[in-house]
């Protein structure tokens, strides 16, 4: 299953070349992750599942520039793989069938006390498996 976040492209996301700045794509991914792993639970007054996580790696493939601010784009998110203490999120930024970017992040579960990685727990694995897809 995929989760879709509607990201608003702000006019100040555009750089001197008139397209969305490369760093903003990681902000789109971060906003999608936040809604997926925290906000959708908070809206239902449920305990968020994926809070104790950090980004261990991020990569972006820029497919086509976004030239216009003031619009929404879809950020589709899914889980590509699940490891012992980490998982890979995949993302696709698109609008009306046009793909602008493909991204991946490795999310690492951490223990907030020790600030070291920890194994994913059963609740996290159950949630992640709902979004596990192979593309």
Secondary structure by P-SEA (a helix, b strand, c coil): cbbbbbcccccccccccccccaaaaaaaaaaaaaaaccaaaaaaccccccccccccbbbbbbccccccccccccbbbbbccccccbbbbbbbbbccccccccbbbbbbbbcccccccccccaaaaaaaaaacccc
